[in-house]
Amino acid sequence: MAVLLLAGLGLGGCSISLSELPGGSDATPAKEADAFPAVNDLPTGREDTAMAPAERSKIEKELIAARERQAVVAAPSSATK
């Protein structure tokens, strides 16, 4: 009796829902045809630039300075090991 119960539980995990059966209800939602853009479709152009060149150079300098500060902080800890 216990073997049949365990076998039934094991097979129950492999079952599918009634909506997935062939010839089931016709209420299944239709897939969207244009869910993804076509391969040759290009995005529209930007109206303005992403970042001004002066702002970009300022941010680059700040990042370089931050990297150099981190290198100074990390150098003594790696030398003591």
Secondary structure by P-SEA (a helix, b strand, c coil): caaaaaaaaaaaaaccccccccccccccccccccccccccccccccccccccaaaaaaaaaaaaaaaaaaaaaaaaaaaac
